[in-house]
Amino acid sequence: MDFEIYYKFLLTLAIILLAARVGGEMAQRYLKQPPVLGELAAGMIISPFALGGLLHDPIVLNFAVIQGAFGLDSFSPLEIISQIAIVVLLFVAGVETDIKSFTRNILPGSAVAFGGVIFPFVLGFLATMLLGNQYGLAGWLFMGATLTATSVGVTVRLFLDMGRLQTKPGTIIVVAAVVDDIISIVVLSMVVSVAQTGSLGLPNAAKILVTSFAAWFVLLMIGMRGNRFISRYLLGPFRRSGTMPVVALLLGFLIAYLATRVNLHPVVGAYLAGLMFAATADREEILQMTRPIMLFLGPFFFAYLGMQVQVSSLWGALALGLTLLVAAIVGKMVGCYIPARLVGKLRNRGGMIVGVGMVPRGEVGLIVAGAGLLAGAISRELFGVAVAISIITTLITPTMLRPFLVKRSTRSLLPE
């Protein structure tokens, strides 16, 4: 047996993790940007299409696969690690959700979320269909899906810095982002199903939609109504040994797998499992122990996504990319502004804050795009476009949002 192969995979894993950590740190400390952008950039730099290609090695910083192992034709260790990282990432995101704020503002937040999903999805689907007919139904759907998710990390940071997070627009944005992510993950399951079957079956799509929201409702109710039972009987026996948070994460993996048995993507189960534990009294302890695991694996996932980007191929999709960028910005602003005014009962300025605040794409959008790439539903060209949109919308949002957050004379946003 040639152990050199495994040693090289170990070297590759170390390089990717180190590059991601350095890139994330530089982005946050020196550029004042979310770490995920630095992790993506680090992946692009060490990819097989950049520095990795200079090594001329089929394994080190490359997408090598192992042939004929475990009864499989082939599999990629790096891809498997990235899938595990997604599950951990979404589990922790679910646990971090503030359930009380979520339920208190569920109506306006859900309305904003649905508007912020439908408009960008339709615009992204139509733009890709008109300008990228060669990509097929699965490609059109995936590009529409990548525009649905919102990353509010940048927005929340800006709101915190300016003392506006507890205003009504700020609260609606946080709740809408949670619902937005749930819907985006459900959409992911639907488009993965399309990629696998090659057709858009409405009965199957409806089944996935109903199953996802039923699972979300059941697990949320279990967490809220049965939190004492969970804390005492599921997690309690492991509390003395200090392994209780790890057991919660393992249950998250189990639920992620069970989700696949009803044709849902595993990240749906992971996120819903996190929501279930977010309603328990052990939430903070679970976060304290599982967040370091997420901080270890999460950067790997985004760096690995960055490694998939072939910058030179983006020129061939420049027109489509610019069109999708406009669709991404306009779709969120219009789709979120209207329900914020009508259901959230905000005035014009508050509605604009919600609309602009929902513009940045991020983790979940990249997860959707990454799933599409790994499923073979979209090309590296389309994936590169999705990554570029995520980066640009994240960079421009603070500049777009700041004028609406600055007080004009003595007028405050609090009544909004």
C-alpha beads as a LAMMPS data file, in Angstrom:
LAMMPS data file: protein, C-alpha beads

416 atoms
415 bonds

1 atom types
1 bond types

-500.0 500.0 xlo xhi
-500.0 500.0 ylo yhi
-500.0 500.0 zlo zhi

Masses

1 110.0

Atoms # bond

1 1 1 0.000 0.000 0.000
2 1 1 1.353 3.410 -0.964
3 1 1 0.969 5.499 2.188
4 1 1 2.471 8.491 0.364
5 1 1 -1.019 9.162 -1.049
6 1 1 -2.488 9.551 2.435
7 1 1 0.427 11.663 3.611
8 1 1 -0.150 14.022 0.696
9 1 1 -3.839 14.290 1.523
10 1 1 -2.831 15.177 5.076
11 1 1 -0.497 17.869 3.725
12 1 1 -3.243 19.227 1.478
13 1 1 -5.705 19.371 4.378
14 1 1 -3.170 21.257 6.511
15 1 1 -2.390 23.766 3.740
16 1 1 -6.074 24.458 3.015
17 1 1 -6.921 24.955 6.703
18 1 1 -3.913 27.210 7.280
19 1 1 -4.556 29.274 4.134
20 1 1 -8.221 29.663 5.091
21 1 1 -7.330 30.785 8.594
22 1 1 -4.772 33.327 7.356
23 1 1 -7.132 34.615 4.665
24 1 1 -10.040 34.970 7.083
25 1 1 -7.891 36.742 9.659
26 1 1 -6.516 39.210 7.103
27 1 1 -9.965 39.984 5.721
28 1 1 -11.386 40.643 9.179
29 1 1 -8.454 42.449 10.770
30 1 1 -7.028 44.530 7.928
31 1 1 -9.835 44.859 5.376
32 1 1 -12.706 44.983 7.914
33 1 1 -14.623 42.396 5.883
34 1 1 -16.284 39.102 6.883
35 1 1 -13.751 36.258 7.271
36 1 1 -15.632 34.161 4.707
37 1 1 -14.407 36.482 1.935
38 1 1 -10.794 35.934 2.957
39 1 1 -11.349 32.181 3.127
40 1 1 -12.797 32.169 -0.377
41 1 1 -9.904 34.283 -1.679
42 1 1 -7.380 31.964 -0.018
43 1 1 -8.986 28.993 -1.745
44 1 1 -8.818 30.748 -5.107
45 1 1 -5.109 31.501 -4.594
46 1 1 -4.079 27.927 -3.704
47 1 1 -6.446 26.268 -6.203
48 1 1 -5.315 23.914 -8.986
49 1 1 -6.016 26.827 -11.345
50 1 1 -3.475 29.054 -9.553
51 1 1 -0.617 28.154 -7.160
52 1 1 -1.737 24.548 -6.831
53 1 1 -1.335 24.060 -10.552
54 1 1 2.330 25.060 -10.360
55 1 1 3.080 21.974 -8.243
56 1 1 2.043 19.582 -11.022
57 1 1 0.962 17.076 -8.377
58 1 1 -2.283 15.064 -8.799
59 1 1 -2.939 15.083 -5.037
60 1 1 -1.411 18.094 -3.291
61 1 1 -3.819 21.042 -3.700
62 1 1 -5.687 19.157 -6.380
63 1 1 -9.061 17.434 -6.729
64 1 1 -7.649 13.905 -6.715
65 1 1 -9.984 10.982 -6.104
66 1 1 -9.288 7.572 -4.609
67 1 1 -10.209 4.762 -6.982
68 1 1 -11.816 1.469 -6.037
69 1 1 -11.959 1.966 -2.276
70 1 1 -14.738 0.669 -0.017
71 1 1 -16.590 -0.823 -2.969
72 1 1 -16.934 2.592 -4.634
73 1 1 -15.753 3.480 -8.110
74 1 1 -14.159 6.641 -6.765
75 1 1 -14.527 9.281 -4.088
76 1 1 -12.814 12.512 -3.116
77 1 1 -11.649 12.798 0.519
78 1 1 -11.629 16.599 0.302
79 1 1 -15.217 16.618 -0.927
80 1 1 -16.315 14.358 1.928
81 1 1 -14.613 16.628 4.459
82 1 1 -16.355 19.641 2.896
83 1 1 -19.743 17.909 3.243
84 1 1 -19.060 17.177 6.919
85 1 1 -18.092 20.833 7.355
86 1 1 -21.445 21.931 5.866
87 1 1 -23.364 19.828 8.387
88 1 1 -21.397 21.256 11.337
89 1 1 -21.736 24.799 9.983
90 1 1 -25.518 24.581 9.597
91 1 1 -25.966 22.834 12.943
92 1 1 -24.194 25.642 14.803
93 1 1 -26.115 28.245 12.780
94 1 1 -29.341 26.627 13.935
95 1 1 -28.251 26.563 17.590
96 1 1 -27.286 30.256 17.394
97 1 1 -30.833 31.231 16.405
98 1 1 -32.664 33.332 18.992
99 1 1 -35.902 31.337 19.199
100 1 1 -37.830 33.898 21.283
101 1 1 -37.084 36.769 18.917
102 1 1 -37.758 34.415 16.016
103 1 1 -41.251 33.470 17.203
104 1 1 -42.151 37.009 18.323
105 1 1 -41.519 38.508 14.884
106 1 1 -42.360 35.472 12.809
107 1 1 -45.157 37.083 10.747
108 1 1 -43.385 40.184 9.336
109 1 1 -40.068 38.334 9.183
110 1 1 -41.595 35.456 7.208
111 1 1 -43.325 37.837 4.813
112 1 1 -40.033 39.649 4.157
113 1 1 -38.231 36.320 3.765
114 1 1 -40.709 34.945 1.239
115 1 1 -40.569 38.151 -0.776
116 1 1 -36.774 38.074 -0.595
117 1 1 -36.735 34.516 -1.922
118 1 1 -39.389 34.647 -4.651
119 1 1 -38.239 37.818 -6.447
120 1 1 -34.503 36.947 -6.695
121 1 1 -35.259 33.323 -7.575
122 1 1 -37.532 34.272 -10.454
123 1 1 -35.148 36.961 -11.729
124 1 1 -32.128 34.653 -11.431
125 1 1 -33.930 31.793 -13.154
126 1 1 -35.116 33.974 -16.043
127 1 1 -31.746 35.705 -16.486
128 1 1 -29.872 32.396 -16.623
129 1 1 -32.449 30.872 -18.973
130 1 1 -32.285 33.817 -21.387
131 1 1 -28.500 34.320 -21.361
132 1 1 -27.378 30.757 -20.603
133 1 1 -29.675 28.446 -22.498
134 1 1 -26.882 25.847 -22.685
135 1 1 -26.925 25.243 -18.933
136 1 1 -30.290 23.480 -18.901
137 1 1 -33.113 23.380 -16.347
138 1 1 -30.963 22.289 -13.397
139 1 1 -28.465 25.094 -14.059
140 1 1 -31.227 27.715 -14.345
141 1 1 -32.802 26.536 -11.096
142 1 1 -29.515 26.416 -9.195
143 1 1 -28.547 29.944 -10.227
144 1 1 -31.980 31.168 -9.153
145 1 1 -31.535 29.324 -5.857
146 1 1 -28.106 30.861 -5.185
147 1 1 -29.709 34.318 -5.206
148 1 1 -32.296 33.459 -2.538
149 1 1 -30.176 33.228 0.609
150 1 1 -29.109 36.214 2.725
151 1 1 -26.051 36.591 4.925
152 1 1 -26.784 39.189 7.575
153 1 1 -23.373 39.033 9.216
154 1 1 -22.302 42.296 7.580
155 1 1 -25.670 43.941 8.193
156 1 1 -25.861 42.881 11.843
157 1 1 -22.308 44.138 12.474
158 1 1 -23.184 47.513 10.955
159 1 1 -26.417 47.706 12.984
160 1 1 -24.504 46.880 16.168
161 1 1 -21.810 49.481 15.499
162 1 1 -24.492 52.149 15.039
163 1 1 -26.709 50.962 17.895
164 1 1 -29.631 50.075 15.594
165 1 1 -29.966 46.320 15.972
166 1 1 -32.850 46.560 18.462
167 1 1 -34.946 48.773 16.179
168 1 1 -37.889 47.225 14.394
169 1 1 -36.140 47.102 10.997
170 1 1 -33.135 45.437 12.631
171 1 1 -35.264 42.807 14.371
172 1 1 -37.253 42.061 11.203
173 1 1 -34.025 41.604 9.222
174 1 1 -32.622 39.094 11.736
175 1 1 -35.846 37.048 11.790
176 1 1 -36.259 37.266 8.016
177 1 1 -32.700 36.024 7.530
178 1 1 -33.419 32.929 9.625
179 1 1 -36.604 32.099 7.688
180 1 1 -34.805 33.037 4.473
181 1 1 -32.092 30.457 5.186
182 1 1 -34.673 27.765 5.951
183 1 1 -36.485 28.443 2.669
184 1 1 -33.188 28.533 0.760
185 1 1 -32.182 25.163 2.169
186 1 1 -35.595 23.757 1.204
187 1 1 -35.113 25.155 -2.315
188 1 1 -31.712 23.442 -2.342
189 1 1 -33.360 20.062 -1.727
190 1 1 -35.801 20.721 -4.548
191 1 1 -33.197 21.680 -7.133
192 1 1 -30.913 18.783 -6.117
193 1 1 -33.874 16.515 -6.808
194 1 1 -34.238 18.143 -10.237
195 1 1 -30.530 17.626 -10.919
196 1 1 -30.857 13.952 -10.073
197 1 1 -34.090 13.260 -11.994
198 1 1 -33.547 15.695 -14.869
199 1 1 -37.066 17.100 -14.642
200 1 1 -39.113 19.435 -12.465
201 1 1 -41.873 17.256 -11.063
202 1 1 -44.385 19.451 -9.274
203 1 1 -45.706 16.619 -7.063
204 1 1 -42.167 15.822 -5.929
205 1 1 -41.368 19.511 -5.405
206 1 1 -44.550 19.929 -3.348
207 1 1 -43.649 16.832 -1.335
208 1 1 -40.191 18.216 -0.515
209 1 1 -41.677 21.586 0.427
210 1 1 -44.295 20.078 2.728
211 1 1 -41.832 17.597 4.244
212 1 1 -39.269 20.318 4.968
213 1 1 -41.656 22.665 6.722
214 1 1 -43.317 19.785 8.568
215 1 1 -39.888 18.668 9.831
216 1 1 -39.028 22.263 10.746
217 1 1 -42.283 22.707 12.684
218 1 1 -42.030 19.348 14.478
219 1 1 -38.414 19.790 15.564
220 1 1 -39.031 23.396 16.620
221 1 1 -42.037 22.329 18.716
222 1 1 -40.037 19.452 20.214
223 1 1 -37.351 21.922 21.215
224 1 1 -39.778 24.494 22.620
225 1 1 -42.246 22.136 24.298
226 1 1 -39.926 19.278 25.139
227 1 1 -36.798 21.213 26.044
228 1 1 -36.830 19.885 29.609
229 1 1 -37.109 16.308 28.368
230 1 1 -34.238 16.864 25.930
231 1 1 -32.026 18.462 28.571
232 1 1 -32.764 15.809 31.177
233 1 1 -32.945 12.546 29.261
234 1 1 -31.116 13.045 25.947
235 1 1 -28.311 15.310 27.117
236 1 1 -28.400 14.948 30.907
237 1 1 -26.534 11.612 31.193
238 1 1 -23.536 13.153 29.398
239 1 1 -23.422 16.407 31.335
240 1 1 -21.154 15.222 34.145
241 1 1 -18.505 13.939 31.734
242 1 1 -18.549 17.242 29.822
243 1 1 -19.427 15.541 26.547
244 1 1 -23.031 16.784 26.401
245 1 1 -22.423 19.346 23.588
246 1 1 -20.605 16.725 21.526
247 1 1 -23.570 14.365 21.921
248 1 1 -25.864 17.167 20.720
249 1 1 -23.685 17.563 17.621
250 1 1 -23.739 13.799 17.017
251 1 1 -27.535 13.865 17.224
252 1 1 -27.363 16.656 14.662
253 1 1 -25.430 14.344 12.335
254 1 1 -28.039 11.624 12.906
255 1 1 -30.915 13.975 12.089
256 1 1 -29.000 15.221 9.030
257 1 1 -28.812 11.639 7.798
258 1 1 -32.490 10.950 8.552
259 1 1 -33.378 14.000 6.465
260 1 1 -31.847 12.299 3.447
261 1 1 -34.255 9.383 3.889
262 1 1 -37.164 11.694 3.024
263 1 1 -35.352 13.233 0.018
264 1 1 -34.068 16.310 1.858
265 1 1 -30.514 17.598 1.708
266 1 1 -28.555 16.775 4.905
267 1 1 -28.007 20.472 5.650
268 1 1 -31.785 20.756 6.163
269 1 1 -31.632 18.186 8.934
270 1 1 -28.521 19.747 10.453
271 1 1 -30.080 23.210 10.568
272 1 1 -33.351 21.919 12.009
273 1 1 -31.488 19.899 14.635
274 1 1 -29.697 23.080 15.650
275 1 1 -33.029 24.907 15.944
276 1 1 -34.301 22.136 18.209
277 1 1 -31.370 22.505 20.606
278 1 1 -31.569 26.317 20.393
279 1 1 -34.829 26.132 22.368
280 1 1 -33.240 24.262 25.291
281 1 1 -31.542 25.595 28.421
282 1 1 -28.288 23.983 27.248
283 1 1 -28.009 26.261 24.201
284 1 1 -25.083 28.344 25.450
285 1 1 -23.062 25.343 26.607
286 1 1 -23.653 23.569 23.291
287 1 1 -22.501 26.669 21.425
288 1 1 -19.451 27.060 23.634
289 1 1 -18.241 23.562 22.761
290 1 1 -19.394 23.191 19.159
291 1 1 -18.455 26.628 17.834
292 1 1 -14.709 25.789 17.949
293 1 1 -15.432 22.677 15.856
294 1 1 -17.290 24.864 13.387
295 1 1 -14.451 27.402 13.366
296 1 1 -12.075 24.548 12.535
297 1 1 -14.111 22.968 9.724
298 1 1 -16.079 25.957 8.404
299 1 1 -13.078 27.772 6.872
300 1 1 -12.111 24.550 5.095
301 1 1 -15.483 24.434 3.372
302 1 1 -15.262 27.997 2.061
303 1 1 -11.625 27.644 1.041
304 1 1 -12.534 24.424 -0.783
305 1 1 -15.308 26.303 -2.580
306 1 1 -12.817 28.995 -3.509
307 1 1 -10.559 26.314 -4.982
308 1 1 -13.352 25.440 -7.423
309 1 1 -13.299 28.920 -8.992
310 1 1 -11.498 29.178 -12.318
311 1 1 -11.162 32.943 -12.716
312 1 1 -10.224 32.742 -16.389
313 1 1 -13.576 31.103 -17.193
314 1 1 -15.559 34.025 -15.775
315 1 1 -14.924 36.165 -18.850
316 1 1 -17.096 33.826 -20.880
317 1 1 -20.034 34.520 -18.560
318 1 1 -19.443 38.244 -17.991
319 1 1 -22.788 39.384 -19.426
320 1 1 -24.679 36.741 -17.444
321 1 1 -22.726 37.591 -14.303
322 1 1 -23.502 41.307 -14.491
323 1 1 -27.168 40.585 -15.186
324 1 1 -27.389 38.199 -12.234
325 1 1 -25.670 40.753 -9.997
326 1 1 -28.344 43.327 -10.837
327 1 1 -31.024 40.668 -10.312
328 1 1 -29.508 39.776 -6.946
329 1 1 -29.581 43.395 -5.718
330 1 1 -32.905 44.497 -7.194
331 1 1 -34.638 41.205 -6.341
332 1 1 -33.817 41.463 -2.640
333 1 1 -34.516 45.182 -2.342
334 1 1 -37.915 45.019 -4.037
335 1 1 -38.889 41.605 -2.667
336 1 1 -38.155 42.620 0.931
337 1 1 -39.212 46.289 0.764
338 1 1 -42.818 45.549 -0.229
339 1 1 -43.688 43.121 2.614
340 1 1 -41.718 45.257 5.099
341 1 1 -44.052 48.151 4.269
342 1 1 -47.278 46.150 4.049
343 1 1 -46.876 43.480 6.741
344 1 1 -44.149 44.985 8.909
345 1 1 -45.931 48.367 8.820
346 1 1 -42.664 50.253 8.377
347 1 1 -42.415 53.645 6.781
348 1 1 -40.486 54.199 3.552
349 1 1 -37.096 54.612 5.210
350 1 1 -37.552 51.541 7.417
351 1 1 -38.637 49.515 4.399
352 1 1 -35.525 50.570 2.492
353 1 1 -33.333 49.584 5.439
354 1 1 -34.859 46.100 5.405
355 1 1 -34.578 45.840 1.612
356 1 1 -30.939 46.930 1.444
357 1 1 -30.034 45.005 4.608
358 1 1 -31.095 41.739 2.987
359 1 1 -28.905 42.209 -0.102
360 1 1 -25.621 40.500 0.962
361 1 1 -25.317 36.843 0.022
362 1 1 -23.125 34.587 2.042
363 1 1 -22.751 31.185 3.624
364 1 1 -26.043 29.557 2.646
365 1 1 -25.938 30.958 -0.891
366 1 1 -22.440 29.522 -1.289
367 1 1 -23.618 26.219 0.161
368 1 1 -26.386 26.084 -2.449
369 1 1 -23.937 26.918 -5.232
370 1 1 -21.402 24.430 -3.882
371 1 1 -24.037 21.686 -3.737
372 1 1 -24.932 22.449 -7.341
373 1 1 -21.301 22.178 -8.413
374 1 1 -20.668 18.953 -6.511
375 1 1 -23.907 17.474 -7.892
376 1 1 -22.754 18.300 -11.416
377 1 1 -25.755 20.572 -12.005
378 1 1 -23.734 23.718 -12.673
379 1 1 -20.378 24.292 -14.355
380 1 1 -17.315 25.895 -12.773
381 1 1 -18.157 28.936 -14.858
382 1 1 -21.582 29.332 -13.237
383 1 1 -20.140 28.541 -9.819
384 1 1 -17.554 31.286 -10.279
385 1 1 -20.359 33.716 -11.108
386 1 1 -22.191 32.722 -7.906
387 1 1 -19.062 33.285 -5.803
388 1 1 -18.431 36.671 -7.447
389 1 1 -22.020 37.760 -6.705
390 1 1 -21.649 36.697 -3.083
391 1 1 -18.441 38.700 -2.678
392 1 1 -19.647 41.855 -4.470
393 1 1 -23.024 42.057 -2.690
394 1 1 -21.278 41.616 0.655
395 1 1 -18.790 44.397 -0.112
396 1 1 -21.301 46.975 -1.360
397 1 1 -24.030 46.538 1.270
398 1 1 -22.431 48.649 4.051
399 1 1 -21.995 51.576 1.656
400 1 1 -25.596 51.250 0.446
401 1 1 -27.019 50.848 3.958
402 1 1 -25.078 53.411 5.969
403 1 1 -26.925 56.538 4.645
404 1 1 -30.254 55.078 5.794
405 1 1 -28.919 54.324 9.288
406 1 1 -27.436 57.767 9.951
407 1 1 -29.775 60.019 11.865
408 1 1 -31.063 63.078 10.111
409 1 1 -30.985 65.870 12.687
410 1 1 -33.044 64.583 15.626
411 1 1 -35.042 61.966 13.715
412 1 1 -34.490 58.421 15.019
413 1 1 -35.260 55.047 13.577
414 1 1 -36.792 53.827 16.796
415 1 1 -40.437 54.634 15.815
416 1 1 -39.899 52.555 12.685

Bonds

1 1 1 2
2 1 2 3
3 1 3 4
4 1 4 5
5 1 5 6
6 1 6 7
7 1 7 8
8 1 8 9
9 1 9 10
10 1 10 11
11 1 11 12
12 1 12 13
13 1 13 14
14 1 14 15
15 1 15 16
16 1 16 17
17 1 17 18
18 1 18 19
19 1 19 20
20 1 20 21
21 1 21 22
22 1 22 23
23 1 23 24
24 1 24 25
25 1 25 26
26 1 26 27
27 1 27 28
28 1 28 29
29 1 29 30
30 1 30 31
31 1 31 32
32 1 32 33
33 1 33 34
34 1 34 35
35 1 35 36
36 1 36 37
37 1 37 38
38 1 38 39
39 1 39 40
40 1 40 41
41 1 41 42
42 1 42 43
43 1 43 44
44 1 44 45
45 1 45 46
46 1 46 47
47 1 47 48
48 1 48 49
49 1 49 50
50 1 50 51
51 1 51 52
52 1 52 53
53 1 53 54
54 1 54 55
55 1 55 56
56 1 56 57
57 1 57 58
58 1 58 59
59 1 59 60
60 1 60 61
61 1 61 62
62 1 62 63
63 1 63 64
64 1 64 65
65 1 65 66
66 1 66 67
67 1 67 68
68 1 68 69
69 1 69 70
70 1 70 71
71 1 71 72
72 1 72 73
73 1 73 74
74 1 74 75
75 1 75 76
76 1 76 77
77 1 77 78
78 1 78 79
79 1 79 80
80 1 80 81
81 1 81 82
82 1 82 83
83 1 83 84
84 1 84 85
85 1 85 86
86 1 86 87
87 1 87 88
88 1 88 89
89 1 89 90
90 1 90 91
91 1 91 92
92 1 92 93
93 1 93 94
94 1 94 95
95 1 95 96
96 1 96 97
97 1 97 98
98 1 98 99
99 1 99 100
100 1 100 101
101 1 101 102
102 1 102 103
103 1 103 104
104 1 104 105
105 1 105 106
106 1 106 107
107 1 107 108
108 1 108 109
109 1 109 110
110 1 110 111
111 1 111 112
112 1 112 113
113 1 113 114
114 1 114 115
115 1 115 116
116 1 116 117
117 1 117 118
118 1 118 119
119 1 119 120
120 1 120 121
121 1 121 122
122 1 122 123
123 1 123 124
124 1 124 125
125 1 125 126
126 1 126 127
127 1 127 128
128 1 128 129
129 1 129 130
130 1 130 131
131 1 131 132
132 1 132 133
133 1 133 134
134 1 134 135
135 1 135 136
136 1 136 137
137 1 137 138
138 1 138 139
139 1 139 140
140 1 140 141
141 1 141 142
142 1 142 143
143 1 143 144
144 1 144 145
145 1 145 146
146 1 146 147
147 1 147 148
148 1 148 149
149 1 149 150
150 1 150 151
151 1 151 152
152 1 152 153
153 1 153 154
154 1 154 155
155 1 155 156
156 1 156 157
157 1 157 158
158 1 158 159
159 1 159 160
160 1 160 161
161 1 161 162
162 1 162 163
163 1 163 164
164 1 164 165
165 1 165 166
166 1 166 167
167 1 167 168
168 1 168 169
169 1 169 170
170 1 170 171
171 1 171 172
172 1 172 173
173 1 173 174
174 1 174 175
175 1 175 176
176 1 176 177
177 1 177 178
178 1 178 179
179 1 179 180
180 1 180 181
181 1 181 182
182 1 182 183
183 1 183 184
184 1 184 185
185 1 185 186
186 1 186 187
187 1 187 188
188 1 188 189
189 1 189 190
190 1 190 191
191 1 191 192
192 1 192 193
193 1 193 194
194 1 194 195
195 1 195 196
196 1 196 197
197 1 197 198
198 1 198 199
199 1 199 200
200 1 200 201
201 1 201 202
202 1 202 203
203 1 203 204
204 1 204 205
205 1 205 206
206 1 206 207
207 1 207 208
208 1 208 209
209 1 209 210
210 1 210 211
211 1 211 212
212 1 212 213
213 1 213 214
214 1 214 215
215 1 215 216
216 1 216 217
217 1 217 218
218 1 218 219
219 1 219 220
220 1 220 221
221 1 221 222
222 1 222 223
223 1 223 224
224 1 224 225
225 1 225 226
226 1 226 227
227 1 227 228
228 1 228 229
229 1 229 230
230 1 230 231
231 1 231 232
232 1 232 233
233 1 233 234
234 1 234 235
235 1 235 236
236 1 236 237
237 1 237 238
238 1 238 239
239 1 239 240
240 1 240 241
241 1 241 242
242 1 242 243
243 1 243 244
244 1 244 245
245 1 245 246
246 1 246 247
247 1 247 248
248 1 248 249
249 1 249 250
250 1 250 251
251 1 251 252
252 1 252 253
253 1 253 254
254 1 254 255
255 1 255 256
256 1 256 257
257 1 257 258
258 1 258 259
259 1 259 260
260 1 260 261
261 1 261 262
262 1 262 263
263 1 263 264
264 1 264 265
265 1 265 266
266 1 266 267
267 1 267 268
268 1 268 269
269 1 269 270
270 1 270 271
271 1 271 272
272 1 272 273
273 1 273 274
274 1 274 275
275 1 275 276
276 1 276 277
277 1 277 278
278 1 278 279
279 1 279 280
280 1 280 281
281 1 281 282
282 1 282 283
283 1 283 284
284 1 284 285
285 1 285 286
286 1 286 287
287 1 287 288
288 1 288 289
289 1 289 290
290 1 290 291
291 1 291 292
292 1 292 293
293 1 293 294
294 1 294 295
295 1 295 296
296 1 296 297
297 1 297 298
298 1 298 299
299 1 299 300
300 1 300 301
301 1 301 302
302 1 302 303
303 1 303 304
304 1 304 305
305 1 305 306
306 1 306 307
307 1 307 308
308 1 308 309
309 1 309 310
310 1 310 311
311 1 311 312
312 1 312 313
313 1 313 314
314 1 314 315
315 1 315 316
316 1 316 317
317 1 317 318
318 1 318 319
319 1 319 320
320 1 320 321
321 1 321 322
322 1 322 323
323 1 323 324
324 1 324 325
325 1 325 326
326 1 326 327
327 1 327 328
328 1 328 329
329 1 329 330
330 1 330 331
331 1 331 332
332 1 332 333
333 1 333 334
334 1 334 335
335 1 335 336
336 1 336 337
337 1 337 338
338 1 338 339
339 1 339 340
340 1 340 341
341 1 341 342
342 1 342 343
343 1 343 344
344 1 344 345
345 1 345 346
346 1 346 347
347 1 347 348
348 1 348 349
349 1 349 350
350 1 350 351
351 1 351 352
352 1 352 353
353 1 353 354
354 1 354 355
355 1 355 356
356 1 356 357
357 1 357 358
358 1 358 359
359 1 359 360
360 1 360 361
361 1 361 362
362 1 362 363
363 1 363 364
364 1 364 365
365 1 365 366
366 1 366 367
367 1 367 368
368 1 368 369
369 1 369 370
370 1 370 371
371 1 371 372
372 1 372 373
373 1 373 374
374 1 374 375
375 1 375 376
376 1 376 377
377 1 377 378
378 1 378 379
379 1 379 380
380 1 380 381
381 1 381 382
382 1 382 383
383 1 383 384
384 1 384 385
385 1 385 386
386 1 386 387
387 1 387 388
388 1 388 389
389 1 389 390
390 1 390 391
391 1 391 392
392 1 392 393
393 1 393 394
394 1 394 395
395 1 395 396
396 1 396 397
397 1 397 398
398 1 398 399
399 1 399 400
400 1 400 401
401 1 401 402
402 1 402 403
403 1 403 404
404 1 404 405
405 1 405 406
406 1 406 407
407 1 407 408
408 1 408 409
409 1 409 410
410 1 410 411
411 1 411 412
412 1 412 413
413 1 413 414
414 1 414 415
415 1 415 416
